[in-house]
Amino acid sequence: MINVKENVFNEYLEKLEGLTLEKISPILDILSEDVQFKDPFNNVKGKAAYRGIFEKAFTDTKYMDFKIHSKSFTENICLCTWTLNFISSSKLITQKKIQIKGCSEILLNSEQLICAHIDYWDSSILFSEIPILGKIIKYLVNRVGLNNN
């Protein structure tokens, strides 16, 4: 039997998977006013800042696809694994499809609202797509044996 908390988490994850620039506002309804969003490049609080992160993500990409692969629930925490595929519109990053695999820790407050979304993923993936810097990073990764390919 799915409880109320799992329903909130499932609704949030479904909205993330279907998120577009036009669908940012509805997701805000299930966030607390002081929601925290954190990833390797951002650490913001509040609905306006959360909205800004996703608006920038959509305006900085030509294509974006987000898929949840697994999810697990405890009392007030949802852990999920995911894959993000995108093509950047930035001239600094190569114009090919980039894939990032990561996991998220999503927290629910006592009012049944999402109060934190913390993403964990390897940010060197993005740095390696910057033309000159990317060659240096790829060399170092191969040199120290971190390449899983």
C-alpha positions in Angstrom: 0.0 0.0 0.0 1.4 3.4 -1.0 1.3 6.0 1.7 0.8 9.8 1.5 4.6 10.4 1.6 5.3 8.0 -1.2 2.5 9.7 -3.3 4.2 13.1 -2.9 7.6 11.6 -3.8 6.1 9.8 -6.8 4.3 13.0 -8.0 7.5 15.0 -7.7 9.5 12.4 -9.7 6.9 12.1 -12.4 6.9 15.9 -12.7 10.7 15.9 -13.0 10.7 13.3 -15.7 8.2 15.3 -17.7 9.7 18.7 -16.9 9.8 21.3 -19.6 10.3 25.1 -19.4 6.5 25.5 -19.5 5.9 22.9 -16.7 8.1 24.4 -14.0 5.3 26.3 -12.2 3.2 23.2 -11.4 6.2 21.5 -9.7 6.5 24.5 -7.3 3.1 23.6 -5.7 4.7 20.6 -3.9 7.8 22.4 -2.7 8.3 24.1 0.6 8.9 27.9 0.5 12.5 27.3 1.7 13.3 24.3 -0.6 17.0 23.6 -1.1 18.4 22.5 -4.4 22.0 21.3 -4.4 24.2 19.8 -7.1 27.9 20.0 -7.9 27.4 23.6 -9.3 24.5 25.0 -7.3 23.3 25.3 -3.7 20.2 27.5 -3.5 17.2 28.0 -1.2 13.7 29.1 -2.0 11.2 28.5 -4.8 12.4 31.4 -6.9 16.0 30.1 -6.9 14.8 26.6 -7.6 12.8 27.9 -10.6 15.9 29.8 -11.7 18.0 26.7 -11.8 15.6 24.8 -14.0 14.8 27.8 -16.3 18.6 28.3 -16.9 18.9 24.5 -17.6 16.2 24.6 -20.2 17.5 27.9 -21.8 21.1 26.5 -21.9 20.2 23.3 -23.7 18.9 22.4 -27.2 17.6 19.0 -26.0 17.0 17.5 -22.5 15.7 14.1 -21.4 15.6 13.0 -17.8 14.7 9.4 -16.7 14.3 7.9 -13.3 15.6 4.3 -13.1 15.1 3.3 -9.5 13.6 4.8 -6.3 13.6 3.9 -2.7 11.6 5.4 0.2 12.2 5.7 3.9 10.2 7.8 6.4 10.9 11.3 4.9 13.6 10.5 2.3 13.4 9.3 -1.3 16.6 8.1 -3.0 16.6 7.7 -6.7 19.0 7.0 -9.6 18.6 8.7 -12.9 20.1 9.5 -16.3 20.1 13.0 -17.8 20.8 13.3 -21.6 21.2 16.7 -23.1 22.7 18.8 -25.8 24.1 22.1 -24.7 23.5 25.3 -26.5 26.7 26.8 -25.0 29.6 27.5 -27.3 31.9 26.4 -24.5 30.7 22.8 -24.5 30.7 20.4 -27.4 27.4 20.2 -29.3 27.0 16.5 -29.0 24.7 14.6 -26.7 26.0 14.4 -23.1 24.9 11.7 -20.6 25.1 12.2 -16.9 24.2 9.4 -14.5 23.5 10.3 -10.9 21.4 9.9 -7.8 19.2 12.2 -5.8 18.3 12.5 -2.1 14.9 14.1 -1.8 13.5 15.2 1.6 10.0 15.7 2.7 9.0 18.1 5.6 6.3 17.6 8.2 3.8 19.5 5.9 4.3 16.8 3.2 6.2 19.2 0.9 9.6 18.6 -0.8 12.1 20.6 1.3 15.4 19.5 -0.3 16.6 18.0 -3.5 20.3 17.1 -3.5 21.9 15.6 -6.6 25.1 13.6 -6.7 26.9 13.2 -10.0 30.4 13.4 -11.5 30.9 17.0 -12.7 34.1 16.1 -14.5 31.8 14.8 -17.3 30.9 18.5 -18.1 34.5 19.7 -17.8 35.7 17.0 -20.2 33.3 18.4 -22.8 35.1 21.8 -22.9 37.4 21.6 -25.9 40.9 22.3 -24.4 40.2 21.6 -20.8 38.4 18.4 -21.9 41.6 17.0 -23.5 43.5 17.6 -20.3 40.9 16.0 -18.1 40.5 13.0 -20.4 44.3 12.5 -20.3 44.4 12.7 -16.5 41.5 10.3 -16.1 43.2 7.8 -18.4 46.6 8.4 -16.8 45.4 7.6 -13.2 43.1 4.8 -14.3 39.8 6.3 -13.5 38.3 5.6 -16.9 35.7 2.8 -16.7 35.5 2.3 -20.4 
